[in-house]
């Protein structure tokens, strides 16, 4: 556990996250986090992009939502066909 001081940043109060806490949470500068308060405790939760498997994506394809073939025209560079 680390102890920090609430300081002013512009018109808002803020806290600086110690480097050890940031590393332990696998956070980086400009990462998106969710903040919540419950029973007077502030929780910071990293927002991670959901990862999908090809099988999970293909399971969502049905006869009703599948589209037909799309023609993108002739190759314009070094595309592999």
Backbone as CSV, one residue per row, in Angstrom:
resi,resn,N_x,N_y,N_z,CA_x,CA_y,CA_z,C_x,C_y,C_z
1,UNK,0.859,-1.170,0.000,0.000,0.000,0.000,0.901,1.228,0.000
2,UNK,0.534,2.228,-0.772,1.272,3.489,-0.834,0.376,4.600,-0.318
3,UNK,0.996,5.602,0.275,0.248,6.752,0.765,0.645,7.961,-0.071
4,UNK,-0.342,8.677,-0.595,-0.096,9.863,-1.416,-0.934,11.016,-0.882
5,UNK,-0.653,12.219,-1.374,-1.367,13.421,-0.934,-2.243,13.922,-2.076
6,UNK,-3.469,14.285,-1.763,-4.371,14.879,-2.752,-3.898,16.308,-2.985
7,UNK,-3.594,16.635,-4.233,-3.124,17.970,-4.612,-4.084,18.567,-5.636
8,UNK,-3.911,19.835,-5.907,-4.738,20.510,-6.906,-4.037,20.446,-8.260
9,UNK,-4.801,20.112,-9.309,-4.304,20.110,-10.681,-5.342,20.867,-11.489
10,UNK,-5.039,22.081,-11.890,-6.038,22.948,-12.505,-7.094,23.258,-11.471
11,UNK,-8.346,23.000,-11.789,-9.438,23.226,-10.838,-9.865,21.948,-10.120
12,UNK,-9.135,20.856,-10.340,-9.554,19.567,-9.789,-8.532,19.029,-8.796
13,UNK,-9.013,18.314,-7.786,-8.078,17.606,-6.921,-7.515,16.393,-7.672
14,UNK,-6.285,16.015,-7.358,-5.678,14.882,-8.050,-4.717,14.151,-7.124
15,UNK,-4.381,12.936,-7.511,-3.343,12.167,-6.827,-2.374,11.650,-7.883
16,UNK,-1.113,11.578,-7.528,-0.104,10.986,-8.412,0.047,9.529,-8.026
17,UNK,0.093,8.683,-9.025,0.254,7.256,-8.765,1.746,6.930,-8.722
18,UNK,2.215,6.333,-7.644,3.628,5.953,-7.576,3.986,4.961,-8.684
19,UNK,5.216,5.055,-9.180,5.665,4.203,-10.283,5.495,2.723,-9.960
20,UNK,5.757,2.327,-8.734,5.630,0.913,-8.360,4.183,0.440,-8.478
21,UNK,3.235,1.296,-8.121,1.813,0.951,-8.234,1.428,0.841,-9.706
22,UNK,1.902,1.781,-10.514,1.600,1.772,-11.950,2.144,0.498,-12.592
23,UNK,3.379,0.140,-12.251,3.970,-1.092,-12.802,3.192,-2.326,-12.351
24,UNK,2.857,-2.383,-11.071,2.143,-3.548,-10.535,0.784,-3.729,-11.199
25,UNK,0.155,-2.620,-11.607,-1.156,-2.681,-12.264,-1.030,-2.769,-13.780
26,UNK,0.206,-2.833,-14.291,0.466,-2.869,-15.746,-0.180,-1.688,-16.455
27,UNK,-0.115,-0.521,-15.833,-0.656,0.701,-16.428,0.443,1.459,-17.157
28,UNK,0.024,2.311,-18.087,0.937,3.179,-18.820,0.305,4.561,-18.918
29,UNK,1.124,5.557,-19.174,0.622,6.915,-19.363,-0.398,6.901,-20.496
30,UNK,-1.491,7.608,-20.320,-2.596,7.737,-21.280,-3.503,6.506,-21.343
31,UNK,-3.304,5.501,-20.477,-4.253,4.389,-20.402,-5.589,4.903,-19.877
32,UNK,-6.669,4.267,-20.296,-8.005,4.615,-19.818,-8.312,3.755,-18.598
33,UNK,-8.852,4.388,-17.562,-9.246,3.667,-16.351,-10.660,4.072,-15.971
34,UNK,-11.327,3.202,-15.232,-12.639,3.523,-14.662,-12.443,3.829,-13.188
35,UNK,-13.119,4.868,-12.713,-13.082,5.228,-11.302,-14.442,4.970,-10.696
36,UNK,-14.445,4.430,-9.489,-15.699,4.240,-8.773,-15.446,4.452,-7.288
37,UNK,-16.525,4.735,-6.577,-16.450,4.919,-5.130,-17.487,4.014,-4.492
38,UNK,-17.055,3.216,-3.531,-17.967,2.346,-2.797,-17.523,2.314,-1.341
39,UNK,-18.449,2.605,-0.461,-18.160,2.650,0.976,-16.994,3.586,1.282
40,UNK,-16.929,4.707,0.557,-15.890,5.698,0.802,-14.522,5.333,0.254
41,UNK,-14.423,4.245,-0.496,-13.148,3.812,-1.068,-13.152,4.061,-2.567
42,UNK,-12.075,4.658,-3.061,-11.922,4.925,-4.491,-11.228,3.728,-5.127
43,UNK,-11.807,3.240,-6.211,-11.229,2.115,-6.940,-10.877,2.574,-8.348
44,UNK,-9.688,2.215,-8.798,-9.231,2.511,-10.158,-9.093,1.177,-10.883
45,UNK,-9.838,1.018,-11.979,-9.825,-0.240,-12.726,-9.380,0.035,-14.164
46,UNK,-8.293,-0.605,-14.619,-7.865,-0.415,-16.005,-8.936,-0.911,-16.973
47,UNK,-9.153,-0.165,-18.044,-10.078,-0.574,-19.099,-9.244,-1.283,-20.156
48,UNK,-9.474,-2.548,-20.323,-8.728,-3.347,-21.295,-9.639,-3.676,-22.468
49,UNK,-9.080,-3.617,-23.657,-9.851,-3.980,-24.845,-10.181,-5.463,-24.771
50,UNK,-11.419,-5.791,-25.047,-11.833,-7.191,-25.023,-11.190,-7.909,-26.201
51,UNK,-10.664,-9.080,-25.946,-10.047,-9.877,-27.004,-11.013,-10.975,-27.434
52,UNK,-11.147,-11.125,-28.740,-12.053,-12.120,-29.302,-11.244,-13.193,-30.016
53,UNK,-11.726,-14.407,-29.967,-11.120,-15.476,-30.764,-11.876,-15.556,-32.084
54,UNK,-11.227,-16.118,-33.080,-11.896,-16.293,-34.369,-13.130,-17.174,-34.207
55,UNK,-13.021,-18.206,-33.380,-14.173,-19.090,-33.157,-15.352,-18.323,-32.561
56,UNK,-15.074,-17.427,-31.606,-16.149,-16.645,-30.988,-16.783,-15.701,-32.005
57,UNK,-15.964,-15.091,-32.849,-16.509,-14.200,-33.879,-17.344,-14.981,-34.891
58,UNK,-16.841,-16.122,-35.319,-17.564,-16.924,-36.305,-18.865,-17.479,-35.735
59,UNK,-18.914,-17.707,-34.434,-20.141,-18.211,-33.809,-21.274,-17.200,-33.933
60,UNK,-20.934,-15.922,-34.114,-21.955,-14.890,-34.255,-22.478,-14.727,-35.670
61,UNK,-21.890,-15.430,-36.626,-22.319,-15.328,-38.023,-23.482,-16.288,-38.252
62,UNK,-24.537,-15.753,-38.848,-25.700,-16.589,-39.159,-26.159,-16.285,-40.578
63,UNK,-27.110,-17.045,-41.033,-27.668,-16.817,-42.361,-28.324,-15.451,-42.485
64,UNK,-28.792,-14.901,-41.361,-29.469,-13.603,-41.383,-28.497,-12.425,-41.421
65,UNK,-27.284,-12.599,-40.896,-26.401,-11.432,-40.828,-25.150,-11.546,-41.703
66,UNK,-25.024,-12.616,-42.469,-23.849,-12.753,-43.329,-24.061,-11.926,-44.594
67,UNK,-23.000,-11.282,-45.045,-23.125,-10.472,-46.264,-22.508,-11.221,-47.436
68,UNK,-22.815,-10.754,-48.612,-22.277,-11.371,-49.820,-20.851,-10.923,-50.074
69,UNK,-20.288,-11.448,-51.141,-18.925,-11.103,-51.519,-18.859,-9.635,-51.922
70,UNK,-17.752,-8.982,-51.595,-17.570,-7.565,-51.911,-16.412,-7.434,-52.888
71,UNK,-16.620,-6.685,-53.975,-15.575,-6.463,-54.969,-14.853,-5.165,-54.638
72,UNK,-13.571,-5.272,-54.341,-12.770,-4.089,-54.030,-12.017,-3.578,-55.248
73,UNK,-12.273,-4.132,-56.411,-11.613,-3.684,-57.629,-10.305,-4.419,-57.871
74,UNK,-9.572,-3.947,-58.854,-8.301,-4.560,-59.228,-7.232,-4.247,-58.188
75,UNK,-6.216,-5.134,-58.055,-5.110,-4.845,-57.146,-4.439,-3.532,-57.527
76,UNK,-4.045,-2.752,-56.532,-3.439,-1.450,-56.788,-1.981,-1.413,-56.363
77,UNK,-1.471,-2.502,-55.848,-0.099,-2.526,-55.352,0.422,-3.941,-55.332
78,UNK,0.963,-4.330,-54.192,1.566,-5.659,-54.075,0.722,-6.583,-53.206
79,UNK,-0.594,-6.489,-53.345,-1.476,-7.350,-52.572,-1.252,-8.808,-52.944
80,UNK,-1.368,-9.665,-51.966,-1.303,-11.102,-52.222,-2.719,-11.609,-52.416
81,UNK,-2.920,-12.382,-53.445,-4.253,-12.915,-53.707,-4.274,-14.403,-53.511
